[in-house]
Amino acid sequence: MPYDIGLADRVREYLSEIPNLAVEEKGMFSVLNFMVNGKTCVCVSGEKLMLRFDPNRQEELYEWSGYETMLMKGKEYKGYCYINPAGFRNKNDFDYLLKICIDYNIVSKKSKKRTTTR
């Protein structure tokens, strides 16, 4: 399922209002990844937001309306989750969720570049 263009526009608008952010958009696997300062920050996946946040906030977000655990190979992927539209219809909720992604982006480390051997 392609990503929700209206939701992508909401994310773009939010990020554009924050000074000194280097934002790059990467479309991959029907997901639009918003890279901030070279790191994944937030993605639009279908009609959901995929958040990257401080793993210490996992418990807080478990309680969030529309929360879905992100699984990789059957295991919970800490510091990432999906939020269904019910969890961000309200502008204050949307802004709050993106703010926790930006806050973590400031302190998170870039992923190591993978080298392939042939």
N, CA, C and O of each residue as an XYZ file, in Angstrom:
472
protein
N       0.843     -1.173      0.000
C       0.000      0.000      0.000
C       0.893      1.244      0.000
O       1.795      1.356      0.831
N       0.653      2.167     -0.914
C       1.459      3.380     -0.939
C       1.209      4.235      0.299
O       0.183      4.102      0.966
N       2.155      5.106      0.591
C       1.996      5.950      1.773
C       0.975      7.057      1.527
O       0.733      7.453      0.386
N       0.384      7.547      2.605
C      -0.644      8.589      2.593
C       0.016      9.939      2.302
O       0.780     10.449      3.121
N      -0.279     10.512      1.141
C       0.341     11.767      0.722
C      -0.056     12.917      1.645
O       0.768     13.780      1.946
N      -1.305     12.937      2.094
C      -1.755     13.988      3.019
C      -0.991     13.943      4.328
O      -0.619     14.984      4.870
N      -0.754     12.742      4.839
C       0.018     12.587      6.070
C       1.461     13.015      5.839
O       2.055     13.677      6.690
N       2.029     12.645      4.701
C       3.399     13.068      4.370
C       3.480     14.594      4.335
O       4.466     15.173      4.791
N       2.456     15.241      3.800
C       2.436     16.703      3.763
C       2.394     17.300      5.172
O       3.028     18.322      5.433
N       1.647     16.661      6.079
C       1.607     17.134      7.477
C       2.991     17.045      8.112
O       3.415     17.961      8.817
N       3.696     15.938      7.861
C       5.042     15.769      8.417
C       5.978     16.820      7.811
O       6.740     17.461      8.535
N       5.923     16.998      6.491
C       6.753     18.012      5.818
C       6.543     19.392      6.427
O       7.497     20.111      6.724
N       5.273     19.744      6.607
C       4.946     21.064      7.158
C       5.531     21.218      8.564
O       6.126     22.246      8.886
N       5.359     20.205      9.386
C       5.881     20.258     10.757
C       7.399     20.445     10.733
O       7.930     21.322     11.415
N       8.091     19.626      9.953
C       9.552     19.691      9.919
C      10.053     21.005      9.328
O      11.101     21.509      9.733
N       9.315     21.558      8.375
C       9.759     22.801      7.736
C       9.728     23.990      8.688
O      10.396     24.996      8.450
N       8.962     23.879      9.757
C       8.853     24.980     10.715
C       9.960     24.974     11.764
O      10.042     25.886     12.586
N      10.810     23.952     11.739
C      11.899     23.857     12.716
C      13.192     24.318     12.035
O      13.613     23.734     11.037
N      13.819     25.365     12.578
C      15.035     25.873     11.937
C      16.212     24.902     12.062
O      16.294     24.114     13.004
N      17.105     24.979     11.101
C      18.384     24.259     11.107
C      18.266     22.743     11.049
O      19.119     22.035     11.583
N      17.227     22.243     10.413
C      17.118     20.805     10.208
C      17.469     20.507      8.754
O      16.955     21.145      7.835
N      18.334     19.547      8.563
C      18.625     19.060      7.215
C      17.708     17.863      6.988
O      17.956     16.775      7.508
N      16.651     18.068      6.214
C      15.647     17.026      5.997
C      15.799     16.465      4.593
O      15.881     17.203      3.610
N      15.835     15.136      4.526
C      15.890     14.434      3.244
C      14.780     13.387      3.265
O      14.578     12.702      4.267
N      14.074     13.274      2.165
C      13.014     12.274      2.060
C      13.501     11.127      1.194
O      14.069     11.336      0.122
N      13.270      9.911      1.673
C      13.635      8.720      0.911
C      12.443      7.789      0.841
O      11.946      7.318      1.864
N      11.993      7.528     -0.365
C      10.911      6.577     -0.557
C      11.490      5.188     -0.748
O      12.372      4.982     -1.581
N      10.986      4.233      0.030
C      11.447      2.852     -0.109
C      10.397      1.908      0.441
O       9.833      2.141      1.510
N      10.141      0.833     -0.303
C       9.207     -0.198      0.140
C       7.849      0.371      0.545
O       7.301     -0.030      1.572
N       7.300      1.292     -0.235
C       6.005      1.930      0.022
C       5.982      2.751      1.304
O       4.914      3.016      1.856
N       7.152      3.152      1.774
C       7.277      3.973      2.979
C       8.029      5.242      2.591
O       8.953      5.192      1.779
N       7.640      6.372      3.162
C       8.396      7.602      2.970
C       9.140      7.889      4.261
O       8.537      8.153      5.301
N      10.461      7.833      4.175
C      11.338      8.010      5.322
C      11.810      9.458      5.350
O      12.403      9.944      4.387
N      11.544     10.141      6.454
C      12.055     11.491      6.652
C      13.341     11.376      7.457
O      13.333     11.090      8.655
N      14.445     11.608      6.757
C      15.767     11.574      7.383
C      16.059     12.998      7.855
O      15.940     13.949      7.082
N      16.437     13.141      9.110
C      16.789     14.445      9.666
C      18.232     14.363     10.114
O      18.608     13.504     10.912
N      19.039     15.279      9.581
C      20.465     15.309      9.885
C      21.115     13.944      9.644
O      21.963     13.498     10.416
N      20.698     13.294      8.556
C      21.292     12.026      8.132
C      20.795     10.792      8.854
O      21.345      9.706      8.669
N      19.750     10.937      9.687
C      19.252      9.808     10.469
C      17.745      9.673     10.300
O      17.037     10.674     10.189
N      17.251      8.427     10.281
C      15.808      8.220     10.238
C      15.192      8.905     11.447
O      15.661      8.757     12.575
N      14.129      9.659     11.184
C      13.447     10.379     12.257
C      12.007      9.900     12.389
O      11.574      9.483     13.463
N      11.277      9.964     11.291
C       9.879      9.551     11.266
C       9.576      9.086      9.846
O      10.165      9.579      8.885
N       8.663      8.142      9.722
C       8.276      7.638      8.406
C       6.759      7.648      8.290
O       6.032      7.613      9.283
N       6.310      7.698      7.040
C       4.897      7.523      6.749
C       4.771      6.184      6.047
O       5.337      5.972      4.975
N       4.023      5.288      6.665
C       3.836      3.935      6.159
C       2.335      3.703      5.989
O       1.621      3.492      6.969
N       1.867      3.742      4.760
C       0.425      3.665      4.537
C      -0.215      4.883      5.166
O       0.138      6.014      4.830
N      -1.149      4.668      6.071
C      -1.793      5.779      6.776
C      -1.258      5.923      8.202
O      -1.821      6.663      9.009
N      -0.173      5.216      8.507
C       0.412      5.233      9.848
C       1.689      6.054      9.879
O       2.352      6.250      8.861
N       2.018      6.534     11.083
C       3.331      7.097     11.337
C       4.204      5.997     11.903
O       3.747      5.201     12.723
N       5.442      5.944     11.481
C       6.425      5.083     12.122
C       7.389      6.021     12.828
O       8.037      6.850     12.189
N       7.483      5.890     14.139
C       8.296      6.781     14.944
C       9.611      6.144     15.334
O       9.675      4.943     15.596
N      10.665      6.952     15.374
C      11.945      6.555     15.977
C      12.129      7.473     17.177
O      12.132      8.696     17.035
N      12.282      6.886     18.351
C      12.288      7.652     19.591
C      13.217      7.004     20.598
O      13.692      5.887     20.394
N      13.469      7.709     21.680
C      14.310      7.198     22.756
C      13.675      5.918     23.302
O      12.535      5.949     23.765
N      14.396      4.792     23.254
C      13.834      3.533     23.759
C      13.373      3.608     25.216
O      12.543      2.802     25.638
N      13.891      4.553     25.982
C      13.448      4.722     27.366
C      12.007      5.227     27.458
O      11.416      5.217     28.538
N      11.446      5.662     26.345
C      10.065      6.153     26.321
C       9.091      5.076     25.845
O       7.909      5.358     25.649
N       9.570      3.860     25.659
C       8.725      2.782     25.130
C       7.480      2.575     25.986
O       6.373      2.475     25.457
N       7.653      2.511     27.297
C       6.518      2.293     28.211
C       5.468      3.386     28.049
O       4.271      3.104     28.025
N       5.917      4.627     27.938
C       5.002      5.762     27.765
C       4.169      5.596     26.487
O       2.963      5.838     26.489
N       4.819      5.185     25.411
C       4.115      5.086     24.136
C       3.225      3.849     24.036
O       2.282      3.834     23.244
N       3.512      2.799     24.836
C       2.621      1.630     24.863
C       1.182      2.059     25.123
O       0.242      1.465     24.594
N       1.019      3.084     25.934
C      -0.300      3.543     26.361
C      -0.960      4.483     25.351
O      -2.127      4.840     25.509
N      -0.228      4.880     24.326
C      -0.735      5.871     23.375
C      -1.836      5.257     22.500
O      -1.720      4.112     22.063
N      -2.883      6.011     22.252
C      -3.951      5.565     21.358
C      -3.372      5.300     19.975
O      -2.631      6.124     19.439
N      -3.707      4.154     19.400
C      -3.238      3.814     18.056
C      -1.863      3.180     18.011
O      -1.346      2.915     16.925
N      -1.252      2.927     19.172
C       0.098      2.352     19.238
C       0.125      0.934     18.676
O      -0.771      0.133     18.943
N       1.155      0.633     17.900
C       1.435     -0.732     17.433
C       2.919     -1.001     17.608
O       3.760     -0.197     17.207
N       3.226     -2.120     18.201
C       4.609     -2.534     18.359
C       5.234     -2.782     16.992
O       4.587     -3.327     16.098
N       6.474     -2.387     16.835
C       7.198     -2.685     15.600
C       7.990     -3.966     15.837
O       8.784     -4.064     16.772
N       7.755     -4.936     14.974
C       8.434     -6.228     15.095
C       9.408     -6.416     13.938
O       9.108     -6.074     12.794
N      10.570     -6.960     14.252
C      11.561     -7.341     13.251
C      11.960     -8.777     13.560
O      12.474     -9.078     14.637
N      11.716     -9.646     12.602
C      12.022    -11.068     12.770
C      11.367    -11.628     14.031
O      11.957    -12.439     14.744
N      10.132    -11.179     14.293
C       9.362    -11.695     15.415
C       9.693    -11.095     16.767
O       9.097    -11.486     17.771
N      10.633    -10.151     16.825
C      11.012     -9.538     18.100
C      10.663     -8.058     18.079
O      10.714     -7.400     17.040
N      10.304     -7.550     19.264
C       9.989     -6.134     19.385
C      11.233     -5.306     19.098
O      12.316     -5.610     19.600
N      11.079     -4.272     18.300
C      12.168     -3.385     17.923
C      12.056     -2.136     18.789
O      11.256     -1.245     18.505
N      12.856     -2.077     19.838
C      12.795     -0.981     20.809
C      13.181      0.340     20.157
O      14.104      0.400     19.344
N      12.462      1.396     20.524
C      12.745      2.723     20.009
C      12.047      3.022     18.695
O      12.271      4.072     18.092
N      11.202      2.103     18.252
C      10.419      2.288     17.033
C       9.009      1.779     17.298
O       8.814      0.821     18.045
N       8.031      2.430     16.679
C       6.656      1.933     16.747
C       5.856      2.537     15.603
O       6.298      3.461     14.921
N       4.677      1.988     15.419
C       3.703      2.559     14.493
C       2.605      3.203     15.322
O       2.265      2.732     16.408
N       2.057      4.289     14.788
C       0.881      4.915     15.395
C      -0.187      5.017     14.312
O       0.033      5.616     13.259
N      -1.338      4.426     14.585
C      -2.470      4.495     13.670
C      -3.086      5.892     13.712
O      -2.863      6.633     14.669
N      -3.861      6.261     12.686
C      -4.436      7.610     12.612
C      -5.189      8.070     13.861
O      -5.190      9.263     14.165
N      -5.819      7.165     14.582
C      -6.540      7.564     15.802
C      -5.612      8.222     16.813
O      -6.063      9.010     17.644
N      -4.335      7.913     16.754
C      -3.374      8.444     17.718
C      -2.812      9.806     17.367
O      -2.105     10.403     18.179
N      -3.109     10.320     16.167
C      -2.548     11.623     15.799
C      -3.529     12.508     15.033
O      -3.112     13.452     14.362
N      -4.817     12.217     15.124
C      -5.806     13.081     14.461
C      -5.746     14.507     15.025
O      -5.811     15.487     14.283
N      -5.622     14.594     16.334
C      -5.528     15.871     17.035
C      -4.160     16.502     16.756
O      -3.137     15.825     16.857
N      -4.135     17.788     16.408
C      -2.880     18.474     16.086
C      -1.888     18.425     17.246
O      -0.691     18.241     17.024
N      -2.369     18.588     18.479
C      -1.461     18.544     19.626
C      -0.804     17.179     19.761
O       0.382     17.093     20.080
N      -1.559     16.110     19.523
C      -0.990     14.759     19.587
C       0.030     14.557     18.471
O       1.112     14.018     18.703
N      -0.312     14.986     17.268
C       0.601     14.881     16.127
C       1.909     15.614     16.427
O       2.995     15.063     16.242
N       1.796     16.859     16.893
C       2.982     17.655     17.210
C       3.820     16.999     18.304
O       5.048     16.976     18.220
N       3.161     16.469     19.321
C       3.875     15.816     20.420
C       4.675     14.611     19.913
O       5.839     14.438     20.273
N       4.050     13.791     19.087
C       4.728     12.593     18.571
C       5.936     12.963     17.715
O       6.995     12.346     17.836
N       5.784     13.955     16.861
C       6.924     14.353     16.040
C       8.018     15.005     16.879
O       9.204     14.854     16.583
N       7.627     15.720     17.915
C       8.625     16.342     18.794
C       9.488     15.288     19.483
O      10.698     15.476     19.607
N       8.891     14.184     19.931
C       9.732     13.173     20.593
C      10.682     12.526     19.589
O      11.766     12.079     19.964
N      10.287     12.472     18.319
C      11.193     11.952     17.287
C      12.350     12.920     17.056
O      13.504     12.501     16.969
N      12.044     14.204     16.958
C      13.086     15.226     16.771
C      14.019     15.263     17.982
O      15.238     15.326     17.823
N      13.456     15.223     19.183
C      14.282     15.244     20.399
C      15.282     14.095     20.397
O      16.447     14.279     20.751
N      14.826     12.909     19.999
C      15.732     11.764     19.969
C      16.736     11.883     18.824
O      17.891     11.483     18.966
N      16.306     12.420     17.710
C      17.194     12.567     16.564
C      18.424     13.392     16.926
O      19.520     13.123     16.435
N      18.248     14.378     17.769
C      19.347     15.259     18.172
C      20.452     14.471     18.881
O      21.634     14.762     18.698
N      20.075     13.482     19.686
C      21.069     12.750     20.485
C      21.410     11.365     19.943
O      22.376     10.749     20.394
N      20.636     10.871     18.990
C      20.885      9.513     18.480
C      22.106      9.487     17.566
O      22.528     10.510     17.026
N      22.652      8.298     17.412
C      23.811      8.110     16.551
C      23.357      7.641     15.179
O      22.328      6.981     15.033
N      24.146      7.996     14.184
C      23.871      7.506     12.837
C      24.149      6.018     12.785
O      25.026      5.512     13.484
N      23.395      5.326     11.950
C      23.666      3.908     11.737
C      24.988      3.769     11.002
O      25.349      4.609     10.178
N      25.697      2.708     11.311
C      26.966      2.460     10.630
C      26.690      2.069      9.191
O      25.729      1.357      8.897
N      27.540      2.544      8.301
C      27.423      2.183      6.896
C      27.785      0.714      6.761
O      28.766      0.243      7.337
N      26.987      0.010      5.999
C      27.254     -1.410      5.744
C      28.146     -1.524      4.530
O      27.955     -0.841      3.524
N      29.116     -2.393      4.646
C      29.967     -2.654      3.481
C      29.623     -4.034      2.965
O      29.391     -4.973      3.726
N      29.599     -4.124      1.663
C      29.301     -5.428      1.064
C      30.572     -5.977      0.460
O      31.398     -5.250     -0.092
N      30.698     -7.255      0.580
C      31.840     -7.934     -0.045
C      31.320     -8.768     -1.190
O      30.279     -9.418     -1.089
N      32.039     -8.740     -2.245
C      31.608     -9.511     -3.417
C      32.708    -10.402     -3.867
O      32.548    -11.137     -4.842
